């Protein structure tokens, strides 16, 4: 087979197969827009005690509020117009029940405290990304006229328009940090086609940094990049292409996407209680599936059949999941071939970030979730510790008892996790701008600037 997009399409199909009720296919949300009936409430609200609450739109019905302490809930109006908040990502009506005023009031009540929507200074722009693609962006600065740090937000794998859905464009400026957000190519009126080609996206991010500096002018202080999840591959790569003062990575990986699948397979099997011998066999299996993906389907159907024949009757075989391995092993070849042309994402499966990280002199803060099952942290942790020991300006902050997104969770008897909120302190640390040369203190920190 010669399809250059074969492997990237598989990753999207796998998500749908593995999580049919909840998964958002990467890129399927590029046309998402906030509900116009309630979008008027979106904003950051300053409460009477000086704290704030951010109210963000959702791609589905409703809104989501967030606080610096990590508390969050989904808000939906009931039949009487009263707002009902459900804790975290649960369906439980508990915790604070903030109420919003009429659309034209810009007002809220939160646990007995009044709040007013803050007016932020925003400049919309269009700039040129990779290959001459025109991208829509926005710079939001805190009040005042002095220099401020500016954080350029780099997308994860989502396609949703950051101009609509990125909440940091509000609460980072409310905390004194400017933000530049832009609509990923193919979304929010930006030209081009949605892609997961890290090199293309890194060039777009580097162009966003230059545009942020241009728009901010004399107000540009320290300017850097923040990338979460897939953005953790893209932000350091962009920093290697244009000067920045800092890079913050949230729940990203310091190794490639193929290794991510292998580590997920091992975690899945460990969770089922399988021992070292099975895990060693599983690594051999993921070598085969990775070769298949990396070759874009040109190599490996014979090897896939050999794996199925050799291990298909083993009691642990059905417990193999991962990013794509479980799908490849449990789907007939003709179905794989038939589904592959549906989506072409251009995912950079063969990208290894280590050479870039090894050369970067930019201060970097990596924030990890200790119990991340979407982006297993062990190999990344070791690479970052090694880089810090080699003199790279890397600091690692790790939050215990959190999953992907740095979210606290509860675990059901069947092992399913439900997110309850963010780890306290994570949101403000995500606004880190590389100032000073001190070490972080926290649940786990290593390295120093």
N, C-alpha and C positions, 0 to 999 in steps of 0.2 A: 504494500500500500504506500501511496505517496503523499497523503494529506499531511501538510505541515502543521495543521491545527488539531490533529487527532487527539493528542494527549490532553490538551487544555479543555476540549469538549467533554472528555470523560469526567473530569473533576466536577463539572457542573451537574452532570447526570447523576453522579454518585450522591451528591447532596440530596437530590430529590428522592433517590431510591432509599437512602438511609433514614431521612427525616421528612417523610411526606407531609406530615401535619404542620411542621413548624419551620422548615428550612426555607430560606430565601435564596433562590438561585443567584449566584453572582452575576450581576449585570441585568437581571430581570426587573430591577427596580429603577432603571434609568429614567423612566417616565413618571415616577412617583411624584405627587404634589401634595402639599398640605391641604386639609379640608378647609375650603374657603369660609365655611360657616363659623369656624372657631379659630382660624389663623390670626384673627385680630387680637387674640389674647397672648400671642407669642411675645416673649420679652423677658428681661431680667428685672425683678422687683426688689427694691430696697425696703426692708421692713423698718418699723419704728425703732428697733434696737440696733440698727446699723448693719445687720446681717442681710443676706439676700437669698432669694429663691428664683431659680431659672425655670421658665415654662417653655417647653419645646414642642414643636409639632411632631406627629407620628405619621408614618406611611400608612398606617391603618387608622381607624376611627379613634379620635381622642387626642390627648396631650400627655406630656410627661413632665413632672416637676423634679428638680434636683436641688440638693443643698450641699454646701461645702463639707459637711460632716459625713457625706456619703449616702444620706437618706434619699430615697427616690420612690416614686409611685406613678402609675398610670392614672390619668384623670379622664372621666367620661361624664357627660351630663345625664341626669335621669329625666324622667318624663316631666318633672316639675321644674327643670332647669337647675337643680342643685347638683354640684359637682361631687362625684364619688371617686375616692382614691383607693386603689388596690395596691397593697404593699409590694414593692419591688416589681418582679415579673410574675407574681402570683395573681390569683383571682380573689384573694382574701381582702375584705374591706376592714382594714385596721391601720393604725397609725394616724398621723395628721390628716385632716380633711379640709384643706384650704378651699376657699370660695373666691371666685372671680367676679368682678363687677361687670357692668355692661361693656360692650365692645369699645365705646367711645370714652370710657372712664379711666382705663389704664390703672385699675385698682384691684387689690386682693386683700383677703384676710387670712392670716396664717397663725393658728393656735393663739388667738386673742390679740395678735399684733396686726396693725394695718400696714399695707405696703403700696408703694407707687412704682409704676413702670419707669425705668431709667431710660432717658434719651441718650443714645450713643451716637458718636460721630462716625458715619460710614461713608466711604467713597466707593462707588462702583466703577469698574474698569473692564476693558477687554485687552488682553495681551497675547503675544505670539508664543505658542509652545513648540514642541518638536515637530519638524516637518512643515512649519508654517501654519499649523493649526491655531485658529483663534479660540481662546478660552476666556470665559467670563469669570471675573474675580471681584473681591470686595475687601477693602482695608477698613478695619474698625479700630479706633484709637481711644484710649481713656480721655477723660476731660483734661483740659490744660493745653499749654503750648510748649512744654519742655520735652526733651528726648525721653523716649520710653522704649523698653524692650519690645520686640515684635516676634511673634511666633507664627510661622507659616505652616498651616495644617495640611498634612499629606494624607490622602485617602487610604483606607484599607481596601478590602476586596469589594466593598459595596459600590453600587452604581448610583445610588441616590445622590441627588444634587446637594452638595455641601452648602451652597448658598441658602438653601431652605432648611436643611436638617442638621448641620453641625452646631451644637450648642456652645462650643468654646468661643464662638464669635461674639457671645454676649457675656458669659461670666468671667472670661479671662480679662477683657477690658474693664469689667466691674471690679476686678482685683488688681488693676494697674498695669496689665500687660496687653499690648496691642496684638491683633490677630489679622492675618490675611487668609481668607478662604477662597477657594475657586471651584467651579463646577468641573468635575472630571470630564475629559473628552467624551463626547456622546451623551452628556447629561446637561440639564439646566441651560440649554441654549448654546453650550459650547460645541464647536465643530468636532468632526472626527467620529470614530467608532469606539465604543467601550472596549477596553483591552486590559489584560493583566500582564502585558509585556513590561517588565520592571525597568528596562532601559528606556523605553519610550516615556513611561510615567516619571522616571527620574529626571529626564530632560524637561518635562513639563514642570516639575517641582522646582528645578533650578531656575527656570524662567519666572516662576511665581516669586521666588526670592528677589530676583532683580526688579520685578515690578513692584513688590512691596517697598523696597528701598526707594525706588523712584517716586512713588506716591507719597511716602512718609516725609521725604526730604529731610529737613533739619530735625524733625521729630524722631527720626530713626536712631535708636540707641543700638543695643545688641540685637542682631537679627539672626534667627535660627529656624530650625525645622523640627516639627513634631510629627512622628508617624506612629500609628498604632496598628497592630496585627500585621497585615501584608505591607502596610506602610513602613514597618520596621526594616524591610528589605530596601525600600525605595528611598527613604530619607537619607541614610548614610551614603547611598550611591549618588544622590543629588548633591550632597555636601562635598563629594569628590570632584564635582563639576563646576561649582561656584563657591566663592568664599562665604562661610557662615560662622557665626560666633558660638553656636551650640547645636547639639542634636539631642532630642529626647525621643526615646523609643518606648512605647508601651506594649507589653505582652507580644513582642516580636521575637524573631528567631535569628541567631547568628550562624545558622547553617541553612542548607538549601531545602526546597520544598519536597524533594524526593526523600530526604532523611526524615522530614516531618512525618511522612506516611509510615515509614519503618518504625519510628518511635511510637506513633499512635497504635500500631499493631501490637507492639510489645506491651504497652500500657493496657490495652484491651485484654490481652491474654493474662497478664498479671492479675488484673481485677477479677478474672474468673478462677484464679488460684493455680494456674499452670506454672510448672517449675522451669529451671534453667535449660533442660534438654529440649523442651518444647519451644522455648524462646529462641534457642539457637537454630532450630529448624525453621522457625518463623522468619528469622533474619535471612536465611537462604531463600525463602519464598519471596520476600520483599526485594531481594536482589533481582529476581526474575521479573517481577511486576514493574520495578523501577526501570529496568532495561527496556521493557515494552513501552512504557510511557515516554522515556527519553528519546526513543527512536521514532516517536510519533506513529507507533503501530506497525512500523516496517519490520521490526524484529520481535519475535517472541510468541506468536500464536502456538507454535510447536512446543515452546518451553512452558507456556501456560497449561497446555494439555498434559504435559509430563508432570507438572506439579499437581494437577487435579487427580491424575491417575495414582501418583505415589502417596499423596496425603489425604485424598478425599474421604477415605473411610475412617480417618483418625477422629477420636471424640472431640478434639480441640479445633478441628478444621472450621466448624461452623461459627466459632467464636472470633475468627479473624475479621476485623473491620478495617480500621485505618482510614486514610484519606481516599484511597482508590483501590487498594489491594483486595479487600473483601468483595467489592463490586466485580472486579475483573475475574476473580476465582469462581464467582457464583452466577455469572451471566453467560449464556451461550455466545459463542464467537459471532454468530450471524447477527445477534441482537446488538452486540458491541459495535459491529460494523454499521448496522443500520442507524444507530443513534448518534454516532460520532459527528456526522455532518450538521447536526442541528445547531450547534453553537461553536464559534471560533473565538476563543478568548486570548490566544497568543501567550499563555502563561509561560514564564521563564523557568521551566522545570530544572534546567541545568545550571542555574545561577548559584554560585557559591559566594556568599558575602565576605568570607574571611580575607581575601586579598585586599578588598577595599577597606575593611576595618583595620587591617594591619598597617595601612599607610596613613590613615586619617590622624591629623594632629588636632582636630576639633574636639573640644570637651563634649563627652557624651554621657548622658544618664540613661540607663536601661532600667525599666520598671517591670518586674516579672510577677506573675501569679504562681505561687509555689505549687499549687495543685491544678495547674492548667492541663486539661486533657485535650484541648484543641491545638495548642502549641506547646508540647511537652518541654519543660524548661531545663532539664538536666544537662544536655549537651551544650546549650547556649550558655548556661551558667559557667561551665568549665572553660569554654572558649573565652568568655569575658574576663574571668579570673586570670587566665593565661595572658591575655592582652594587657591587662593592668600590670601584671608582673613584668612584662616586657617594656613598660614605660608608656604605654598608650594611655591617654587621658580618659579612662573609662571608670565610671562608678556604677555599681549594681545595687539596686534596691529591690528587695523581694518581700512580698506580702504573704504571710502564711494564711492558710485556710481560705484561699481565693482561687477562682477559676478565671478563664479567659475574659478579659475586660476588667480585671481586678475587682471582680464582684464576689461578695460573700454569698454563700449558698447553703441550702439544706439538702440533705440526701434522703430520698425515699427508700423503703425497704428493698426495692428492686434495683437500687443504685442510681436512679434518675436524679438529676440535680435541678433545683429551682433557685434562681437568683433572687436574693432578698434586697440587695443594695450594694453600693460601692464600699471598698475599704476606707475607713476614716483616714483622711490625709492624702488620699490618692489624687483627688481632683486638683488640689492646690499644687502638689508636687508635679503634676503633669504640666503646669505652667512654669516649670523651672527654666531659667534662662542662662545657666552656666556662669553665674556671677561668682567671683571669688575662687579660692583654691582650697576650700575646706572639704572634709569628708562628710558624707551624709550619715546621719544616725537614723535608725529605724529598725524595723523587724529584722532586716539583714542588709548590711551594706559592706561593700568591699571596694578597694581602690580609693584614690584621692586625686584631686586636681591640684 
